[in-house]
Amino acid sequence: MAYNTTVDGINFIFNFDTEIISIGAATSRLEADSLQEASREAESSEMGIVFPKIINTSGKITLDIQSETGLNVVLQDNWKILSLKTTGLFTVSGGNVVSDVNGIAIFATNPTVDTQNNTSQAGVRVSSGTQDIRPLLQVINNNVQESSLFQPATEDLP
């Protein structure tokens, strides 16, 4: 069963049986915002509503005038992204896109395309200034600890 949609000029095909999100061949760059919007549309479609969630998201929280957290998109179960390009580079950026099962390994295999997943550990953009970043770091720390991917250290570092 597949659900087709277009968001921000990008063609998405959500295959609920194989858990593959195919991205149209004309697309070289996928932004996390577009993936979030398309996934929510597929999840709430007549076809998708009977299946478990495709993604969980967090972030895009404005912390103050100069900073906000990045968008975090977590693919659920075994969902992966497949570029339908026939050659070249396919990049996912604009936030952190990870898998709750496979970490940063979010791509289905397409041997003719190089894939790149641009992520940041902090997921925070600070434009400039000399602000005190301790409150910001506390928000990041709290979000990381609430993540399904968080695993506390089992031993102290030297």
ABEGO torsion letter per residue (X at the ends): XBBBBBBGGBBBBBBAAAGBBBBBAABABBBAAAAAAAAAAAAABAAAAABBBABBBBEGBBABAABBBBBBBBBBEABBBBBABABEBBBBBGEBBBBAAAEABABBBBAABBBBBBBBAAGBBBABEABBAAAAAAAAAAAAAABAABBBBABBBX
